[in-house]
Amino acid sequence: MGTAHLENKEAYMKRRMSAIAPGWWDYTTLDQELIEEAKSLTAEDLLSLARPGFELLFYDTMESFYLAEALEYTEAWSQATEDRPAGICGPVGPTQQLPLVAQLVNARELDLRHAHFWAMDEWYEQGREVSLDHPRSFERANRELCFDRMRSDLRMPEKNLHFPRASNLAEYSASFDRIRCVTMQGGQGDAKHWAFNDPPKREEPFGDEPPAAEDYLQLGARVVDLHPMTLMQSGRVASAGDVSEVPTQALTVGPMETWKAERVSIWHTGHRGSTFGMRLTTLMISRKVADSSVPISLLSLHPNVRFSFYRPGIDAHEAERPCPIARGHR
């Protein structure tokens, strides 16, 4: 057996096969010691992982959590001027913050004529984004839950709303160069993504190692194939568990646009995503362990990242651990 073959085999053995989807990269291919350390972290441990450029905030109630998430919208929009328009890039999922955004705009009589909004992503089927009448349309949700609820005299012009579409991805991306993105806000999926920046497929040239961080960060707004974990999560959350109804592709904002945002703000309730995932990505970002099999870990290379946690959601991991029956009868 030649030396080159041995070296290639050793390189391959450095990374395990996915325990979930062997044809893909994901967090189950990481070193087990890192995974075990993440599982052991308490809420207090998480707070201690803050560092310059990585802020951690806790909220004790869902009301305060979603209000703070909504306030990021109005804080960004309040900075918009005619000479320097500004905005926020935001998600659908969760959606509880969206009606609060409209309520804040109306209550404060916030004039949004120079404010902008970028939608992070949209489902993609049959060569184009899903239509507004699609039951899972993100654009429809943003409009119905937020923008349509604003007073018409306060609402931003239609041209200031940037939704990713198959026909406009180049223009969508270029708008981040013309307009100041104060905050890119999002959540964390089961596949440890932000927006739909999922782990890549485990195929050549990435059969032995996932893409290098610097290569993944060059990706812009694009059409993506969704990781099986993302499909399962989407089916569970939006289709009563029926994955067959979930599109297998999506349009998404990319790392390239994300790095043009002054701050990246990620919100974790612990309700829809695993509390283990909250721990793992906090640990990786704190230590600047950037690995594209855990895409959100690449935010460790961004200069201004904020994680916001619903504190009871962090503590919920205790209930997830196997325990004696007697423990349930206190």
CORZI-V375859 format. One line per field, one symbol per residue. phi: phi as a letter, one per 20 degrees, with the letter a starting at -180 (. if undefined). burial: + if it has 24 or more other C-alpha atoms within 12 Angstrom, else -. A space follows every 10 residues. Layout:
phi=???
burial=???
This chain:
phi=.fffffffff ffffdfffed bgeceaffef fffffffffe fegfgfgfef bgncdccdce cfffffffff ffffffffef cffcfbacdc ddofcfffff fffffffele fdfdeccdff aafcblnbff ffeffdfffg ffffecffee gffdfffgfe eddfcgecff fgffffeecf efbddadceg emddldeege febgedfdcf gfgffffefd gaeceefgff ffffffedcl neffeegecb ebfdggfgfe efbdcddcen eddfffffff fffffgelee cffcgfffff eefbccddde gffffffffe egbfggfece
burial=---------- ----++++-- +--+++++++ ----+--+++ +++--++-++ --+++++++- -+--++++++ ++++++++++ ----++++++ ++++++++++ ++++++---+ ++++++++++ +++++---++ -----+++++ +++-++++++ ---+++---+ ++++++--+- -++-++--++ ++++++++++ ++++++++++ ++----++++ +-+--++-++ ++++++++++ ++++---+-- -----+++++ ++++++++++ ++++++++++ ++++++++++ ++++++++++ ++++++++++ ++++++++++ +-+++-+--- ----------
